[in-house]
């Protein structure tokens, strides 16, 4: 039996709010994220981090959804990552002190949360990430257990809106700005490599590939998978479309539905890898290098790509929109994308076009200069000095002569007798 999930939700409001505004031209609605998470477990804690003195319009919806607002007071230097640090510390503290919380949801698109996601996974926690495909780091999407795109939540909310009556306040307020068309769904054939791989995994385990088990296995292999990207409202509808396209066999009905691979394999074709689309984009960026120095909007760059690389179809590489393709290129250091509330996504050249300077060559060792040893400080009489004066050298010693002794008469006679031998008497 699957363990019941108790989910703690942490919202980086500043990041998600500007991301939704710049890419989707909509206001962030926290209730959409919470409703989606309720389908996966029980929400036991909800926190949102922002400088709420500047977000008066958002405090009401947070209060209506019982989200605890954590005030972040920026420092005079403008601590850009202040909310990220507070959120990460609180999430880790809850992981240590609340054993009943076994799942965490990070509502943000900031790649700075990748260490937090990895650490929570080390402690055996299930991690969800809620964000937009166009501004959430692809590395963050691929390292969580399941990525929930905010674009799909908007599509679901539009389907469940009342067909009659006035539109909601959010839609009425942003209807003049929201001119985005719904992106076309991806080709079902692009999902078949992942479906085939998941079926092979279940076959090796000796488990029947039922609907729920197949989807969970696909999410284990690719946390970014979403059936909504292929135009399906649910996973069962996604499987029905695969069946109608003659990609899989479906046996049974309802919860006992079993999916099998076709006896004749689906038409095999090499799936286009996302990195194969980067060379064409790199050529366009190099051509418009001067324009991109001051930043160009994503729409302007998309027009340049369409004119200069007409054969580049980012949908063939798994991207529903051009903004998703730019988000992937940003993680590859090809571009730098900054959201702007007025201009939308602004694109600059990435770090690849600004390689670091080569290291300096080591200089030849210069010959060491022998320093002359300083002698003792000279001392000048009557002149002040901070050092102890050196005493003058002592004069050389005078030679000492032995005193001359006067000889006595007796001594002189003895000496003479010694010196003068006596003469012998002659006969």
Secondary structure, 3 states (H helix, E strand, C coil): CCCCCEEEEEEEHHHHHHHHHHHHCCCCCHHHHHHHHHCCCEEEEEEEEECHHHCHHHHHHHHHCCCEEEECCCCCCCCCCHHHHHHHHHHHHHHHHCCCCCEEEEECCCHHHHHHHHHHHHCCCEEEEEECCCCCCHHHHHHCCEEEEHHHHHHHHHHCCCCCCCCCHHHHHHCCCCCCCCCCCCCCHHHHHHHHHHHHHHHHHCCCCEHHHHHHHHHHHCCCCCHHHHCCCCHHHHHHHHHHCCCEEEECCHHHCEEEECCCCCCCCCCCCHHHHHHHHHHHHHHCHHHHHCCEEHHHHHHHHHHHCCCCCHHHHCCCCHHHHHHHHHHCCCEEEEEECCCEEEEEECHHHCCCCCCCCCCCCCCCCCCCCCCCCCCCCCCCCCCCCCCCCCCCCCCCCCCCCCCCHHHHHHHHHHHCCCCCCCC
